Amino acid sequence: MSLKQYYSILAIAAFIFDIDNRLLFVVLEKKLKDYKWISQNDNVYL
């Protein structure tokens, strides 16, 4: 799944469930950064 698809799905979910978008995206950005860092350095973690 691409990041664009990931963000689209989450944006739709936030709209449907009326989640506070700012909070959601702050959390998501942190998770995505962590995930990117781990995947770039996957030999360290996996």
MMTF fields as JSON, N, C-alpha, C and O atoms, coordinates in Angstrom:
{
  "mmtfVersion": "1.0.0",
  "mmtfProducer": "UNKNOWN",
  "numBonds": 183,
  "numAtoms": 184,
  "numGroups": 46,
  "numChains": 1,
  "numModels": 1,
  "chainsPerModel": [1],
  "groupsPerChain": [46],
  "chainIdList": ["A"],
  "bondAtomList": [4, 2, 8, 6, 12, 10, 16, 14, 20, 18, 24, 22, 28, 26, 32, 30, 36, 34, 40, 38, 44, 42, 48, 46, 52, 50, 56, 54, 60, 58, 64, 62, 68, 66, 72, 70, 76, 74, 80, 78, 84, 82, 88, 86, 92, 90, 96, 94, 100, 98, 104, 102, 108, 106, 112, 110, 116, 114, 120, 118, 124, 122, 128, 126, 132, 130, 136, 134, 140, 138, 144, 142, 148, 146, 152, 150, 156, 154, 160, 158, 164, 162, 168, 166, 172, 170, 176, 174, 180, 178],
  "bondOrderList": [1, 1, 1, 1, 1, 1, 1, 1, 1, 1, 1, 1, 1, 1, 1, 1, 1, 1, 1, 1, 1, 1, 1, 1, 1, 1, 1, 1, 1, 1, 1, 1, 1, 1, 1, 1, 1, 1, 1, 1, 1, 1, 1, 1, 1],
  "groupList": [{"groupName": "MET", "atomNameList": ["N", "CA", "C", "O"], "elementList": ["N", "C", "C", "O"], "formalChargeList": [0, 0, 0, 0], "bondAtomList": [1, 0, 2, 1, 3, 2], "bondOrderList": [1, 1, 2], "singleLetterCode": "M", "chemCompType": "L-PEPTIDE LINKING"}, {"groupName": "SER", "atomNameList": ["N", "CA", "C", "O"], "elementList": ["N", "C", "C", "O"], "formalChargeList": [0, 0, 0, 0], "bondAtomList": [1, 0, 2, 1, 3, 2], "bondOrderList": [1, 1, 2], "singleLetterCode": "S", "chemCompType": "L-PEPTIDE LINKING"}, {"groupName": "LEU", "atomNameList": ["N", "CA", "C", "O"], "elementList": ["N", "C", "C", "O"], "formalChargeList": [0, 0, 0, 0], "bondAtomList": [1, 0, 2, 1, 3, 2], "bondOrderList": [1, 1, 2], "singleLetterCode": "L", "chemCompType": "L-PEPTIDE LINKING"}, {"groupName": "LYS", "atomNameList": ["N", "CA", "C", "O"], "elementList": ["N", "C", "C", "O"], "formalChargeList": [0, 0, 0, 0], "bondAtomList": [1, 0, 2, 1, 3, 2], "bondOrderList": [1, 1, 2], "singleLetterCode": "K", "chemCompType": "L-PEPTIDE LINKING"}, {"groupName": "GLN", "atomNameList": ["N", "CA", "C", "O"], "elementList": ["N", "C", "C", "O"], "formalChargeList": [0, 0, 0, 0], "bondAtomList": [1, 0, 2, 1, 3, 2], "bondOrderList": [1, 1, 2], "singleLetterCode": "Q", "chemCompType": "L-PEPTIDE LINKING"}, {"groupName": "TYR", "atomNameList": ["N", "CA", "C", "O"], "elementList": ["N", "C", "C", "O"], "formalChargeList": [0, 0, 0, 0], "bondAtomList": [1, 0, 2, 1, 3, 2], "bondOrderList": [1, 1, 2], "singleLetterCode": "Y", "chemCompType": "L-PEPTIDE LINKING"}, {"groupName": "ILE", "atomNameList": ["N", "CA", "C", "O"], "elementList": ["N", "C", "C", "O"], "formalChargeList": [0, 0, 0, 0], "bondAtomList": [1, 0, 2, 1, 3, 2], "bondOrderList": [1, 1, 2], "singleLetterCode": "I", "chemCompType": "L-PEPTIDE LINKING"}, {"groupName": "ALA", "atomNameList": ["N", "CA", "C", "O"], "elementList": ["N", "C", "C", "O"], "formalChargeList": [0, 0, 0, 0], "bondAtomList": [1, 0, 2, 1, 3, 2], "bondOrderList": [1, 1, 2], "singleLetterCode": "A", "chemCompType": "L-PEPTIDE LINKING"}, {"groupName": "PHE", "atomNameList": ["N", "CA", "C", "O"], "elementList": ["N", "C", "C", "O"], "formalChargeList": [0, 0, 0, 0], "bondAtomList": [1, 0, 2, 1, 3, 2], "bondOrderList": [1, 1, 2], "singleLetterCode": "F", "chemCompType": "L-PEPTIDE LINKING"}, {"groupName": "ASP", "atomNameList": ["N", "CA", "C", "O"], "elementList": ["N", "C", "C", "O"], "formalChargeList": [0, 0, 0, 0], "bondAtomList": [1, 0, 2, 1, 3, 2], "bondOrderList": [1, 1, 2], "singleLetterCode": "D", "chemCompType": "L-PEPTIDE LINKING"}, {"groupName": "ASN", "atomNameList": ["N", "CA", "C", "O"], "elementList": ["N", "C", "C", "O"], "formalChargeList": [0, 0, 0, 0], "bondAtomList": [1, 0, 2, 1, 3, 2], "bondOrderList": [1, 1, 2], "singleLetterCode": "N", "chemCompType": "L-PEPTIDE LINKING"}, {"groupName": "ARG", "atomNameList": ["N", "CA", "C", "O"], "elementList": ["N", "C", "C", "O"], "formalChargeList": [0, 0, 0, 0], "bondAtomList": [1, 0, 2, 1, 3, 2], "bondOrderList": [1, 1, 2], "singleLetterCode": "R", "chemCompType": "L-PEPTIDE LINKING"}, {"groupName": "VAL", "atomNameList": ["N", "CA", "C", "O"], "elementList": ["N", "C", "C", "O"], "formalChargeList": [0, 0, 0, 0], "bondAtomList": [1, 0, 2, 1, 3, 2], "bondOrderList": [1, 1, 2], "singleLetterCode": "V", "chemCompType": "L-PEPTIDE LINKING"}, {"groupName": "GLU", "atomNameList": ["N", "CA", "C", "O"], "elementList": ["N", "C", "C", "O"], "formalChargeList": [0, 0, 0, 0], "bondAtomList": [1, 0, 2, 1, 3, 2], "bondOrderList": [1, 1, 2], "singleLetterCode": "E", "chemCompType": "L-PEPTIDE LINKING"}, {"groupName": "TRP", "atomNameList": ["N", "CA", "C", "O"], "elementList": ["N", "C", "C", "O"], "formalChargeList": [0, 0, 0, 0], "bondAtomList": [1, 0, 2, 1, 3, 2], "bondOrderList": [1, 1, 2], "singleLetterCode": "W", "chemCompType": "L-PEPTIDE LINKING"}],
  "groupTypeList": [0, 1, 2, 3, 4, 5, 5, 1, 6, 2, 7, 6, 7, 7, 8, 6, 8, 9, 6, 9, 10, 11, 2, 2, 8, 12, 12, 2, 13, 3, 3, 2, 3, 9, 5, 3, 14, 6, 1, 4, 10, 9, 10, 12, 5, 2],
  "groupIdList": [1, 2, 3, 4, 5, 6, 7, 8, 9, 10, 11, 12, 13, 14, 15, 16, 17, 18, 19, 20, 21, 22, 23, 24, 25, 26, 27, 28, 29, 30, 31, 32, 33, 34, 35, 36, 37, 38, 39, 40, 41, 42, 43, 44, 45, 46],
  "secStructList": [7, 7, 2, 2, 2, 2, 2, 2, 2, 2, 2, 2, 2, 2, 2, 2, 2, 6, 7, 7, 2, 2, 2, 2, 2, 2, 2, 2, 2, 2, 2, 2, 2, 2, 2, 2, 2, 2, 2, 2, 6, 2, 2, 2, 2, 7],
  "xCoordList": [0.845, 0.0, 0.883, 1.799, 0.609, 1.406, 0.983, -0.098, 1.836, 1.518, 0.289, -0.519, 0.149, -1.002, -2.298, -3.259, -2.322, -3.503, -3.756, -4.895, -2.676, -2.751, -3.393, -4.311, -2.9, -3.466, -4.915, -5.738, -5.237, -6.609, -7.571, -8.63, -7.199, -8.042, -8.242, -9.353, -7.161, -7.254, -8.073, -8.83, -7.933, -8.722, -10.213, -11.044, -10.537, -11.935, -12.449, -13.559, -11.644, -12.032, -12.264, -13.232, -11.38, -11.512, -12.807, -13.501, -13.119, -14.349, -15.578, -16.508, -15.571, -16.72, -16.934, -18.064, -15.871, -15.997, -15.853, -15.889, -15.687, -15.598, -14.496, -14.693, -13.352, -12.185, -11.544, -11.627, -10.912, -10.163, -8.98, -8.004, -9.071, -8.07, -6.66, -5.696, -6.545, -5.197, -4.503, -3.346, -5.232, -4.662, -4.307, -3.224, -5.242, -5.025, -3.759, -2.926, -3.624, -2.49, -1.167, -0.116, -1.209, 0.02, 0.508, 1.691, -0.417, -0.07, 0.414, 1.416, -0.317, 0.029, 1.394, 2.18, 1.674, 2.968, 4.093, 5.111, 3.913, 4.941, 5.099, 6.219, 3.98, 4.042, 4.677, 5.48, 4.311, 4.863, 6.363, 7.115, 6.805, 8.238, 8.969, 10.024, 8.396, 8.995, 9.058, 10.072, 7.964, 7.893, 8.9, 9.581, 8.994, 9.955, 11.371, 12.193, 11.644, 12.986, 13.315, 14.411, 12.36, 12.567, 12.748, 13.621, 11.926, 12.03, 13.329, 13.882, 13.814, 15.097, 16.254, 17.291, 16.049, 17.096, 16.615, 16.864, 15.924, 15.249, 16.206, 15.808, 17.452, 18.415, 18.682, 19.117, 18.422, 18.612, 17.499, 17.748, 16.269, 15.11, 14.645, 14.166, 14.785, 14.148, 15.142, 14.746],
  "yCoordList": [-1.194, 0.0, 1.247, 1.365, 2.157, 3.385, 4.357, 4.226, 5.323, 6.326, 7.13, 7.499, 7.399, 8.172, 7.431, 8.03, 6.131, 5.316, 5.297, 5.403, 5.162, 5.105, 6.373, 6.313, 7.529, 8.805, 8.959, 9.475, 8.52, 8.624, 7.829, 8.326, 6.603, 5.743, 6.363, 6.373, 6.881, 7.477, 8.752, 9.011, 9.556, 10.786, 10.452, 11.111, 9.423, 8.989, 8.466, 8.794, 7.663, 7.124, 8.255, 8.227, 9.242, 10.38, 11.141, 11.569, 11.302, 12.004, 11.229, 11.8, 9.934, 9.091, 9.066, 9.203, 8.895, 8.745, 10.063, 10.097, 11.162, 12.502, 12.57, 13.101, 12.031, 12.071, 13.447, 14.09, 13.893, 15.15, 14.964, 14.296, 15.552, 15.344, 15.734, 15.032, 16.854, 17.304, 16.27, 15.919, 15.787, 14.782, 13.515, 12.954, 13.07, 11.859, 11.976, 11.069, 13.108, 13.233, 13.433, 13.031, 14.048, 14.158, 12.758, 12.444, 11.931, 10.555, 9.78, 9.066, 9.934, 9.224, 9.605, 8.748, 10.91, 11.353, 10.743, 10.331, 10.684, 10.075, 8.596, 8.108, 7.885, 6.467, 6.251, 5.336, 7.101, 6.964, 7.224, 6.514, 8.24, 8.53, 7.345, 6.932, 6.802, 5.637, 4.465, 3.773, 4.253, 3.137, 3.305, 2.353, 4.526, 4.798, 4.559, 3.95, 5.047, 4.906, 3.423, 2.979, 2.667, 1.233, 0.516, -0.342, 0.861, 0.165, 0.517, -0.309, 1.749, 2.128, 1.409, 1.136, 1.112, 0.462, -0.908, -1.307, -1.618, -2.84, -3.92, -4.811, -3.855, -4.842, -4.659, -5.593, -3.454, -3.195, -3.859, -4.418, -3.791, -4.24, -5.647, -6.362, -6.055, -7.307, -8.446, -9.559],
  "zCoordList": [0.0, 0.0, 0.0, 0.813, -0.897, -0.965, 0.134, 0.707, 0.42, 1.431, 1.038, 1.89, -0.257, -0.727, -0.412, 0.072, -0.686, -0.382, 1.123, 1.577, 1.885, 3.34, 3.887, 4.706, 3.424, 3.864, 3.422, 4.178, 2.214, 1.707, 2.579, 2.96, 2.889, 3.72, 5.093, 5.622, 5.668, 6.992, 6.981, 7.917, 5.93, 5.816, 5.732, 6.358, 4.951, 4.825, 6.169, 6.589, 6.828, 8.129, 9.131, 9.891, 9.131, 10.041, 9.759, 10.681, 8.476, 8.084, 8.546, 9.116, 8.297, 8.644, 10.158, 10.627, 10.91, 12.355, 13.102, 14.332, 12.342, 12.93, 13.983, 15.076, 13.641, 14.517, 14.404, 13.358, 15.466, 15.414, 14.471, 14.813, 13.295, 12.246, 12.666, 12.361, 13.365, 13.735, 14.603, 14.374, 15.605, 16.506, 15.74, 15.909, 14.888, 14.099, 13.256, 13.237, 12.556, 11.652, 12.385, 11.886, 13.559, 14.352, 14.726, 14.593, 15.192, 15.565, 14.346, 14.402, 13.242, 12.01, 11.486, 11.086, 11.491, 10.974, 11.782, 11.226, 13.098, 13.932, 13.578, 13.43, 13.442, 13.1, 11.732, 11.547, 10.776, 9.429, 9.429, 8.761, 10.173, 10.26, 10.882, 10.4, 11.961, 12.61, 11.637, 11.545, 10.913, 9.972, 8.846, 8.464, 8.313, 7.241, 7.748, 7.064, 8.96, 9.506, 9.672, 9.328, 10.201, 10.414, 9.082, 8.954, 8.086, 6.802, 6.074, 5.349, 6.271, 5.67, 6.366, 5.762, 7.645, 8.429, 8.901, 10.038, 8.014, 8.447, 8.92, 9.671, 8.496, 8.989, 10.482, 11.155, 11.0, 12.424, 13.239, 14.307, 12.72, 13.486, 13.161, 14.04, 11.887, 11.473, 11.28, 10.932]
}
